[in-house]
Amino acid sequence: MKKYKVGIIGYGGFGKFLHYWWSKIENVEVAAVADHGSHIQDAKNLKLYSNWEDLIADPEIDIVSIVTPPGLHAEMACAAMRAGKHVLLEKPISITEEEARQIVEMQKQTGRVITVDHMIRYNPIIQTFKELSDKGVFGKIRHAVVNNYAQDESLAPEHWFWNKEISGGIMVEHGVHFFDIINALGGQKREKVCGVSHDRNEQQRDRVSALVLYNEGLIASYYHAFSGPGFFEQTTIELAYDLARIEIEGWMPMKGKLKVLVNSDTRPFLKNIPGWKENHSENFAEMGDESRPEGWGSSQIEEEKKKGIYAGGIAYDTDQMVLGTFEIPQTKGEVYGNCVQLILSDMIRKIEDENHTLAITLEDAFEALRTAILASN
């Protein structure tokens, strides 16, 4: 078994996190880090470079992980591929479409494997719901709502995060994660994007929102605020399908609630959801019609229930409602760590088998960036 040597450019908190989890992978060795700041002092038993160009010139390095502010991504990724390295690029792919195209073209020229760290796609909750969505268990997706309330206590006014020329702004630097999640779950193409924002001052745009219409009718809203104390940090994703209502908690999804309409064929799929716990179930024949107030009078609805249901003009063969909860039985750090392990392992599989399809392609990352840019205008 070949052992792949990884070099990490950028050895701040996240670079150290990647080092910790990747060192647990049998066929991976974190061999070098590059950082011009004081972070590099914490690196032990590694090759240390103060210049990132020296790291990508190291002939022993197979894979370069780029963990720097987004404004540096294109230059570093292209240089690494040109030097013959495979690249795992932190999200976003870049801060402009032009730079993203440069990365795509360099990949085509060099044939190197490159992916972007939209690692939430590897989260077991997101993976399972994508599988169930693709199988049609939930029916057609109609609406998605993402609300992200993040702290700004560690983001001083002079932090690069607030500098759009370096970070791309909140939608580009952070929002791309969630555009990518909804793209994965919905499987639809973006048609129209409307964005609004609030600027705390000339340097800090701290709250942003976007409304996106997709080609099969999905409407999704996204809200991101970096303007509160850490006590109130919260991320929720709400998904409305014809046959299901899903509430997911955590920017790294960890738990949630599900209300779903099923039949004897689709109900067993629910057991695939991590930590699934069924709390209640009821046959349609035993249920009242809560959409009509008491005394409303009879209608065709009761008869239709016996046959199934109609939603959005589609007939579905379902006869039961199930309510339950789900939760990954691990810590947030463990789930996060497993996700970054999976993306690197997926990348190595692609290196070894050119016919393998990455869970996150450059086009996936490019599409999330395009939406973020449109939402930022």
N, C-alpha and C positions, 0 to 999 in steps of 0.2 A: 504493500500500500504506500503510495507516494504521500509524503508529508509536505503540505503547502506552507511556505513561509510568507507571513503577512507583515507588511510594514504599515504603520498607522501615522498619517500626517494630521497633527492636531492632538495633543495629549492632555486636554482638559478633562472635565468630569466625565463626559460621554466617551472620550477616547479611552480613559481608564476602565470604564464600564465594559466596553467592547473587549479590551485586553483580558479582563477578568473572565468573561464568559467564553471567549474564543479559545482561551488556554485550556478549557475543559474538553475541547473537541479532539478526538484521537488523532486525526490526520491533519491537524493545524498547529503551527508554531508561530506565535507572535515574535518576530525576530528583531524588529527595529521600530523606532519611533522618531518622528521629526517634530520639533516645536521650538520656536524662537524665544518662548517665554520661560518662566520659572517652573512650569508644570513638569518639564522634562527631568527635574531633579528627583522626582518620585519614581522614575523608571529604574528597574533593577534587572541586571543580567540581560540587557538588551544592547543592540547597537544604537547609539544616540547620535542624531543629526540635528544641527541647528538650522540647516537649510533643507527644505523639502526636495529640492532638485537633486541633492546628493543621495537622498533615500531612493528616489526612483531610478537612479543610476546604479544602485547596488545590484550586481548580477545575481545575488542569491535570493532576492525578493521575487516571489511569484505573483502576489496579489497586493495591491495598494488600496488601503482604506483611507478615504479622504473625509476628515471630520473637521472641517474649517467653516468659517462664515461663507454663506452661499455665493457671494460675489467672487470668490476665488475658485469655485468649482470647475468652471469650464477650462481655465488655463491649466489647472493641475491635472484634470482628468485626461485632457488631450495630450499633455506632455507624458503622462504615465503610459497611455496606450501607445504613443509613438516610441516609447522606450521598451515596448514589448511586454508591459505588465497588464494583467487583468485588473479591473477596477470595481470596487464597491464604494459607491458615492453616496454620501449622506444627502438626505432630501433637503431642499428641492433639487431637481436636476441642475438648475441654474436660476438666474433671476431675470433672464430675457429669453425670448424665443430664438433670437439670433444665436445666442450662446448655446442654447439647447441643440440647435441644428448643427453647430460646429462639433458637438460631442457625437451626435448621430453619424455625421459624415466621417469623423475620425474612426469610429467603430467599424464602419463599412470598409474603410481603407486598410485598417490594421487587422481586422478579424478578431480582435481581442474580445473577451467576454466582459460586459459591464452591466451592472444593475444599480438601481437607486434604492436607498434604504426606506422604502415604504413598508416597514416590517409589520405594521398592524394587520396587513393581509394574512400574516402567518398566525395571528391570534386564533386560538381554537374556537372561540365564540363566533368570530367573523367568518372563519373557514366553514364552520358548520352551517351557519345561516346562508352563506353563499351556496353551499351544496343543496340545501333544502329549497332555496329560491330557484336554483337551476332545475330542480326536479319538479317544480310547480306545486310543492306542498302548500305554500302560502297563497297561491294565486298570483295575480299581477300586482306589482308594487305601484302605488299611486302617490305616496307622499313621504318625505323624509325631513326631519328637523334635527339639526345639530346645534347644540348650545354649549359653548366652551367658556367658562369663567376661570381665568388664570390670574395668578398673583403677579404683581409688578414690584414687589419688595426687593427682589434681587436684581432688578433692571434699572440701574442708575440712568439719569437722563443722557449721559455720554456713552452708554453701552451701545455696541454696534447693532444690537437688535432694532433700535429705533431709526437707524440710518438706512433709508430705502436704497441707497446706492450700494450698500453692502449686503443687507438682508433681503431686499425686495419688498419689505413691508410684511405685516402680519399675515395676510392671505397667502403670500408666496412662501414665507419662511415657515409658517405653521399650518395654515389652512389647507395646504396641499394634501396633508394626511387624510383629511376628511372628504375632500373631493374624490380622492382615490378610493376610499372605502365605499362611498355611495356609487361610484362608477362600477366597482366590483360587484356590489350587491344588486344593482339595478340592471346592469348590462345594456344600458341605453346610451345614446349619443347626445351630447349637449347641443341645444339649438339656440337658446337665448340666455343671457346673463345680465342681471341688474345688480349693481352694487352701491352701497352707501357707506359713509364712514364718519367718524368724529375725531377731530384733532384736539388733543389736550392743549397743545401749544404748537409753535412752528416746527419743533423738532419731534414731537411725539404724537403719532396717530395711534390711539390706544383702543379704539373700538371700531369694528368693521362688521358688515353684514352683506349677505348676497342671497339673491333668489335666482334659481336656475331651473329652466324648463328643458326637459329632455324629449327626444323624438317620439317616444311611445307614451307620452303623457305624464311621466313622473315629474312632479314639482318638488324641489328641495330647497330648504332655507338653511343658511349657515350664519351663525353669530359667534364672534370671537372677541372677548374683552380681556385685555391685560391691564386691569385697573382696580384690583381689589387685594385684600389681605389673603394670605395663604389659607386661613381658616375657611374661606368660602370657595376654594378651588373646587370646581365641579365640571364634569363633562357628561352630557347625556346625548344619546342618539335615539330618536323615536322613528319607527318605521311603520307605515300604514299600508298593508297589503289588502287585497279583496277578502282574504280569509284569515288575516292575522293582524294583531296589534302588538308591537314589540317595543319594549323600553330597555335600553342598554345603558349601564352606568360605567363611567371611567374613560379617560382619554386612551388609556390602555384598557380595553373592555374587560371587565371582571365579573359582572353579574347583571341580572335584570329580571324582567317579568314578561310573560307571554300569554296572550289570549288568542286562541286559534280555533277555527272550525275545521273538523276533520271527518274522515270516514274510517272504516276498518282497514283500508289499505294505507292511508297516510298517517294514522295515529302512531304506528310503531316507529316511524322516523323520529319522533320527538325524543326517543331514548338516546339518540345520538348527540343531543345537545349537552355540553359539559355541565355536570352537576344538576341535571334535570330533576325537578321534584314536582310531581303533579299534585295540585292542591284541591282541584274540583273538576268534575265533569258532569255533563247533563245532556240528555237526548233532546233534540228539538221538540219532540212531541210533548215534553214535559215543561217546556219553557213558554212564558208569555211574551208578547211583543212589546218590548219596552220603548219602541219608537213611536207608539201611539198611546196617548193618555187614557186613563180609565174612563169608560163610557163612550169611547170613540165610535164603537159600532163594528160590525163584522166587515171583513174584506177578503180578498183572495189570498192574503198573506199566509193565513193558517194552513190553507190547502197547499200552497206552494212549499211550505216548510216540510211537508211530508215527502216532497220530491227532491228537495235540495234547496239551494238558494241562488239568487241572481245578484250580481254585483257588476257595475260598470257595463251592463249589457251582456255579461257572460254568465252562463249557467254552470253551476258547480255542484257536483254530487257529494254533498256532505250532510251528516245527520247528527253530529255531536259538537258541543262546545267544550273545550278543555282550557283550564287556567292553571298556570304553574310558574315556577321560578327556576332560574339557572344561576350557577356560580362556579367559577373555576376554583378548585380546591388547592390553590397555591398562593403564595404571596405575589404582590405586584412585581417585585423585583425578579422573582423566578419566572413569571410569565414573560416579562420584558426580555430577560436573559435568554429564554428559550426561543423567542422570536428572532433575536439577532443571531443566535446559533443556526436557526433554520434557514435564514436568508443566505448566510455564508455557505452552508452545506448545499443549498440549492444551486448556488453559483458554481461551486466545485463540481457538482454533477454536470452542469452545462459545459464546463471546461473539458471534462472527460468524455462527454457525449454531445456532440454538436446538434444532434436531433432532439435533445431534451428542450422543452419549452419552460422558460423561467416563469415563476409565479408573477413576477413583476418585470415587465419589459420596459425598454426605453420609451416606447410609445405610450405605455401606461403613465409613466412619469411625466412625459411631455404633455399629455392631455390634462393631467392635474395642474401643471404649470399654466397652460393656456387658459384654463378656467379661472385660476387665481389671478392672472394678469387682467383678464376682462373684468373680474369682480373688483379689482383695485382701481380701475379708471373712474 
